Amino acid sequence: MISREELMKIRILHQQGLSQRAIAEQLGVSRNTVKRYLSEPDEEPNYTPRPQAISKLDDFKPYLKSRIAQASPIHLSAVVLLREIQERGYEGRITILRMYLYQLRGKEKPQEVIRFETPPGKQMQVDWGQMRGGKNPLHAFVAVLGYSRTLFVALTDNMRYETLEKCHEQAFEYFQGIPEQIWYDNMKTVVIERDAYGEGKHRFHKSFYQFAKTMTFVPKLCRPYRPQTKGKVERMVQYVRNNFYRPLSTKLSSSNLMLDVETGNIKLRHWLDEIANERIHDTTKEKPSTRLKREQPYLQSLPPELLPALPVAEVDLPLPFLNQYDTIPMHHDLNVYEQFAEAL
């Protein structure tokens, strides 16, 4: 059985002078089919359209539309929305969800960028991402190891040099090691002048250069307009914004609350340990936490000041010495800590 479109083509080709054999070969149908519809020009094909297949996503489309409208103009990623509808019983794959979101938002599927792979312990990429502007800014220091794709993030209210250095130390502690190289863009707290002493010989911030020497890593600058050289971390800035900050901030804003640095970093650590570094990475097809275990032996050792503190030995103190502290009040009433814990 042929469609109305194929019937139209048969008649057009016949009017153009093609033989029945040529029409059949061109359209991929039998010669008898062509002969039948040309001998009976008034006959229409008995075409019954196939019923549209039911998608596993259909029951969740109303929720997705309302959730996107609620968050607008903030963009919610497919990963976040997948997690939310899975809690409501969705059993399909993220591919179906992504295709629906592309159609819903009227956008084309983005082209994938081919990224360079690096051996374990070789490289880390660093970047800043602004999560919120205005009078109460919120910035995200984002670091990702090139081999394992393990992610570290710290929220701050500024991007000063002292903050940059502290965030590096926190990242090294989190990864339990220091990579051989760290790649940056044109951060003013990192580089003063690119190619100051010749091509590839940059003039680094004096304090930062000393910090790099102390921590035994080599700072590297990315080439402009080359997404492959720092694409891993740039993609992770978007990942943090779309999968951590925006979902959390939209939920808080519905209760007239604003995310602060301290609460955000507490939430971040849980998100890193339980979600971001436990997901199956699209490129490596493994969990970053699993690959980190293979990468850690190749990382450089932490300096003494970043090593975990040794446990303090217990000392037997006389009873009168201990009793004198019984009446010292806590910094805050216990109810304050309990309320803060419940809020998280």
C-alpha positions in Angstrom: 0.0 0.0 0.0 1.3 3.4 -0.9 0.7 6.8 0.5 -1.0 9.8 -1.1 2.4 11.4 -1.5 3.7 8.4 -3.5 0.6 8.4 -5.6 1.2 12.0 -6.5 4.8 11.2 -7.4 3.6 8.4 -9.7 1.2 10.7 -11.6 3.8 13.5 -11.9 6.5 11.2 -13.2 4.1 9.7 -15.6 3.2 13.1 -16.9 6.9 13.8 -17.3 7.1 10.9 -19.7 8.7 8.2 -17.6 7.8 4.6 -18.3 6.1 2.4 -15.6 9.4 0.5 -15.1 11.4 3.7 -14.6 8.8 5.1 -12.1 8.8 1.8 -10.2 12.6 1.8 -9.9 12.8 5.4 -8.9 10.1 5.1 -6.2 11.1 1.7 -5.0 7.7 0.1 -5.6 6.6 -2.8 -7.9 5.7 -2.3 -11.5 2.3 -3.7 -10.9 1.6 -1.1 -8.3 2.5 1.7 -10.7 0.4 0.1 -13.4 -2.6 -0.3 -11.1 -2.8 3.3 -10.0 -2.1 4.7 -13.5 -4.9 2.5 -15.0 -7.4 3.7 -12.4 -6.5 7.4 -12.0 -9.4 8.1 -9.7 -8.4 5.4 -7.1 -7.0 6.7 -3.9 -4.7 4.6 -1.7 -6.3 3.1 1.3 -3.9 4.7 3.7 -4.5 4.4 7.4 -2.0 6.4 9.5 -0.3 4.5 12.3 -1.5 5.4 15.8 1.0 7.6 17.6 3.1 5.6 20.0 2.6 6.4 23.7 5.8 7.8 25.2 6.9 7.1 28.8 7.2 10.9 29.1 3.6 11.7 28.2 2.3 11.6 31.8 5.0 13.9 33.0 4.8 16.6 30.3 2.3 18.8 32.2 4.7 18.8 35.2 7.7 19.7 33.0 5.8 22.6 31.4 4.7 24.0 34.8 8.2 23.5 36.3 9.9 25.3 33.4 7.3 28.1 33.5 7.8 28.4 37.3 11.6 28.7 37.0 11.5 31.1 34.0 13.7 32.9 33.0 16.1 30.6 34.8 17.0 27.6 32.7 16.6 24.1 34.3 18.7 21.4 32.8 17.5 18.0 31.6 19.6 16.3 34.4 17.7 18.2 37.1 14.3 17.7 35.6 15.1 14.0 35.1 15.8 13.6 38.8 12.6 15.4 39.7 10.3 13.3 37.4 12.1 10.1 38.5 10.9 10.8 42.0 7.4 10.9 40.5 7.8 7.5 38.8 9.4 8.2 35.4 11.2 5.1 34.1 12.4 6.4 30.7 15.8 7.6 29.6 17.2 11.1 29.6 17.5 11.0 25.8 13.7 11.2 25.4 13.5 14.0 27.9 16.2 16.0 26.2 14.6 15.7 22.8 11.3 16.9 24.3 13.0 19.9 26.0 14.6 20.9 22.7 11.2 20.9 21.0 9.5 22.7 24.0 12.1 25.4 24.0 12.3 25.7 20.2 16.0 25.0 20.1 18.2 22.7 18.1 20.4 20.0 19.6 23.9 21.5 20.3 27.0 20.3 18.6 29.3 18.3 20.8 32.9 19.5 21.2 35.7 17.0 20.9 37.9 17.3 24.0 41.5 16.3 24.6 42.1 13.6 27.1 44.9 13.8 29.6 46.7 11.1 31.7 45.9 10.8 35.4 47.5 13.4 37.7 48.5 15.6 34.7 46.0 18.4 34.6 43.3 20.4 36.5 41.2 23.1 35.0 39.9 26.1 37.0 37.4 28.8 36.3 35.0 31.2 38.1 31.3 31.2 37.4 29.0 34.0 38.5 25.9 32.4 40.0 24.3 35.7 41.1 25.0 39.4 40.6 23.8 42.5 42.3 24.4 43.7 45.8 24.7 40.1 47.1 26.9 38.4 44.5 27.5 34.7 44.6 30.5 33.3 42.7 31.5 29.6 42.2 35.1 28.5 42.1 35.0 25.4 39.9 37.9 22.9 39.5 37.9 19.7 37.6 40.6 17.0 37.2 41.2 16.3 33.5 41.4 12.5 33.8 38.8 11.5 36.3 36.5 14.5 35.8 36.1 14.8 39.5 34.5 18.1 40.4 35.1 20.5 43.2 33.1 23.7 43.8 33.3 26.4 46.4 30.9 29.3 46.7 32.2 32.8 47.6 31.0 36.4 47.7 34.2 37.7 46.0 36.9 36.8 43.5 39.9 38.4 45.3 43.4 36.8 45.2 43.2 35.6 48.8 40.0 33.9 48.1 41.4 32.2 44.9 44.3 30.8 46.9 42.1 29.5 49.7 39.8 27.8 47.1 42.8 26.1 45.5 43.8 24.7 48.9 40.3 23.4 49.5 40.3 21.7 46.1 43.6 20.0 46.8 42.3 18.8 50.1 39.2 17.5 48.4 41.1 15.6 45.7 43.8 14.6 48.2 46.6 15.6 45.9 47.9 18.2 43.6 48.1 17.9 39.8 51.1 18.6 37.7 49.5 21.4 35.7 46.5 23.8 36.3 44.9 25.6 33.4 43.4 29.1 33.5 42.0 31.8 31.3 42.9 35.5 31.7 42.2 35.8 35.4 43.6 39.1 36.7 44.5 37.3 40.0 46.6 34.8 38.0 48.2 36.6 35.0 49.2 40.2 34.6 50.2 40.1 31.0 50.0 37.3 28.4 53.1 36.7 26.3 55.0 39.4 28.2 58.4 37.8 27.6 57.6 36.1 24.3 55.1 33.7 22.9 53.9 31.4 25.7 56.0 33.2 28.3 53.5 35.1 30.5 53.9 37.5 33.4 52.1 35.9 36.3 50.7 37.6 39.4 53.7 37.6 41.8 51.8 36.1 44.8 50.2 33.5 42.7 53.4 32.5 41.1 54.9 32.0 44.5 51.9 30.0 45.6 52.2 27.7 42.5 55.9 27.1 43.4 55.0 26.3 47.0 52.3 23.9 45.9 54.5 22.4 43.1 52.1 22.9 40.2 52.8 24.6 36.8 50.2 27.2 35.8 49.1 27.2 32.2 47.1 29.7 30.2 44.4 28.5 27.7 44.6 29.8 24.1 41.8 32.2 23.4 38.7 30.8 21.5 39.9 27.2 22.0 37.1 25.4 23.9 39.1 22.2 23.8 41.8 23.5 26.1 39.5 24.5 28.9 36.2 23.0 27.8 35.9 20.5 30.7 35.7 23.3 33.3 33.6 25.6 31.2 31.1 22.9 30.8 31.2 22.2 34.5 30.5 25.9 35.3 27.2 25.4 33.3 26.6 22.1 35.0 26.9 23.7 38.5 24.7 26.6 37.5 22.0 24.4 35.9 22.1 21.4 38.2 22.9 22.9 41.6 22.4 26.6 41.9 19.3 27.2 39.8 17.2 24.3 41.2 18.1 25.3 44.8 17.7 29.0 44.3 14.3 28.7 42.6 12.9 26.6 45.4 14.3 29.0 48.0 12.9 32.1 46.2 9.4 30.6 46.2 9.7 30.9 50.0 11.2 34.4 49.7 14.6 33.1 50.8 18.1 33.8 49.3 20.9 31.3 49.2 23.9 32.5 51.2 27.6 31.3 51.0 27.6 29.3 54.2 24.5 27.3 53.5 25.4 26.9 49.8 28.7 25.4 50.6 27.2 22.9 53.0 24.6 21.9 50.4 27.4 21.8 47.8 29.5 19.2 49.6 26.6 16.8 49.8 25.7 17.5 46.1 29.4 16.8 45.1 29.7 13.6 47.1 26.2 12.2 46.4 25.3 13.4 42.9 27.9 15.2 40.8 30.8 12.9 41.3 28.6 9.8 41.5 26.9 10.3 38.1 28.0 8.3 35.0 30.0 10.8 33.0 28.8 11.1 29.3 32.4 10.9 27.9 34.2 8.4 30.2 31.1 6.3 30.9 32.3 5.9 34.5 31.7 7.7 37.8 34.2 10.4 38.5 34.6 9.1 42.1 35.7 5.7 40.6 38.2 7.2 38.3 39.5 9.5 41.1 40.7 6.4 43.0 42.8 5.5 40.0 44.1 9.1 39.6 45.0 9.8 43.2 48.3 7.8 43.2 49.5 10.0 40.3 48.7 13.3 42.1 51.5 15.1 44.0 51.5 14.8 47.8 49.8 17.5 49.8 52.1 19.9 51.7 52.2 19.4 55.5 49.8 22.4 56.2 47.1 20.7 54.1 47.4 17.2 55.6 44.7 16.1 57.9 45.4 16.9 61.6 46.6 14.0 63.7 44.2 13.0 66.5 45.0 14.6 69.8 46.2 12.2 72.4 43.9 11.8 75.4 45.3 13.3 78.6 44.0 12.4 82.1 43.2 15.7 83.9 42.4 16.0 87.5 38.7 16.2 88.3 38.8 19.8 89.7 40.4 21.0 86.4 37.5 19.5 84.4 34.8 20.9 86.7 35.9 24.5 86.3 34.6 24.3 82.7 31.1 23.0 83.5 29.6 26.4 83.8 31.0 27.9 80.5 28.1 28.5 78.2 28.1 27.4 74.5 28.6 30.0 71.8 25.0 29.7 70.9 22.0 28.1 72.6 21.6 24.4 71.6 18.2 25.2 70.0 20.0 27.4 67.4 22.1 24.5 66.2 19.0 22.2 66.1 17.0 24.7 64.1 19.9 25.1 61.6 20.3 21.4 61.2 16.5 21.0 60.6 16.6 23.8 58.0 19.2 21.9 56.0 
